[in-house]
Amino acid sequence: MALFFDRGWFEARMADRGLSAPVLAAAAGLSEAELALVFKDQRELSAGEVAVFAELLGETAAEIARQAGVSTPVPSPAPDQDPLARIAALERRVATLEAEIVRLRSGTGPSA
């Protein structure tokens, strides 16, 4: 079990999926500064952030938590979660990612 955030592991997974740190941050609802603290092992991920990272990186939440450090929480499954609420949440994430992609392509500063 990892005792600290394994930055190299996360960077390799992002590269495999064609993702950048700003996109990962935006999808998880983090600022780029907050994500930088996570990558420096100065901020822990929440269970929700673990779930988003798992979805984007194509890994299990348990593996994300393991690579992020021993005290990182693993989100508990929600078998009774409303499918429409899940779809709405995914659509919000996609919209956030699309906005981040447009911002990155246009070369403008960080989103507010």
C-alpha positions in Angstrom: 0.0 0.0 0.0 1.4 3.4 -0.9 2.2 5.7 2.0 2.2 8.8 -0.1 0.8 10.2 -3.3 2.5 8.4 -6.2 2.8 11.3 -8.7 4.6 9.3 -11.3 1.8 6.7 -11.3 -0.9 9.3 -11.8 1.1 11.2 -14.5 1.6 7.9 -16.4 -2.2 7.1 -16.2 -3.1 10.6 -17.4 -0.6 10.3 -20.3 -2.2 6.9 -21.2 -5.6 8.5 -21.3 -4.5 11.7 -23.1 -5.4 13.8 -20.1 -3.7 16.8 -18.6 -3.6 18.0 -15.0 -6.0 21.0 -15.7 -8.6 18.6 -17.1 -8.3 16.2 -14.2 -8.6 19.1 -11.8 -11.7 20.6 -13.6 -13.4 17.2 -13.7 -12.9 16.7 -9.9 -14.0 20.3 -9.1 -10.5 21.2 -8.0 -8.5 24.3 -8.9 -5.1 23.7 -10.5 -3.5 24.9 -7.2 -5.5 22.4 -5.2 -4.5 19.6 -7.6 -0.8 20.7 -7.3 -1.1 20.3 -3.5 -2.5 16.8 -4.1 0.4 15.9 -6.4 2.8 17.2 -3.8 1.1 15.1 -1.1 0.1 18.2 0.8 -3.7 17.7 0.4 -5.7 14.5 0.5 -8.3 13.5 -1.9 -11.9 13.2 -0.8 -14.0 10.1 -1.6 -15.8 12.0 -4.4 -12.5 13.1 -5.9 -11.2 9.6 -5.8 -14.4 8.5 -7.7 -13.8 11.1 -10.4 -10.2 10.2 -10.8 -11.1 6.5 -11.0 -13.6 7.2 -13.7 -11.3 9.4 -15.8 -8.2 7.3 -15.4 -10.0 4.0 -16.0 -9.0 2.5 -12.6 -10.9 1.3 -9.6 -11.5 3.7 -6.8 -9.6 1.3 -4.5 -6.5 1.6 -6.8 -6.8 5.4 -7.0 -7.0 5.5 -3.2 -4.0 3.1 -2.8 -1.8 5.2 -5.1 -3.0 8.4 -3.5 -1.9 7.3 0.0 -3.0 5.2 2.9 -5.5 7.6 4.4 -7.3 8.5 1.2 -10.9 7.4 1.5 -12.5 5.0 -1.0 -16.0 6.0 -2.0 -18.6 3.5 -1.0 -20.8 2.1 -3.7 -24.3 3.6 -3.9 -26.4 0.8 -5.5 -29.6 2.7 -5.0 -28.3 5.9 -6.6 -30.9 7.4 -9.0 -29.7 6.7 -12.6 -31.0 10.1 -13.7 -29.0 11.9 -11.0 -25.9 10.0 -12.1 -26.4 11.0 -15.7 -26.9 14.6 -14.7 -23.7 14.5 -12.7 -21.8 13.0 -15.6 -23.2 15.6 -18.0 -22.0 18.4 -15.6 -18.5 16.8 -15.7 -18.5 16.6 -19.4 -19.6 20.3 -19.7 -16.8 21.3 -17.3 -14.2 19.3 -19.3 -15.5 20.8 -22.6 -15.1 24.3 -21.2 -11.6 23.5 -20.0 -10.7 22.1 -23.4 -11.9 25.3 -25.1 -10.0 27.4 -22.6 -6.8 25.4 -23.2 -7.1 25.6 -26.9 -7.7 29.3 -26.9 -4.7 29.9 -24.7 -6.6 32.1 -22.2 -5.7 32.1 -18.5 -7.1 29.8 -15.8 -10.8 29.5 -15.5 -12.4 31.2 -12.5 
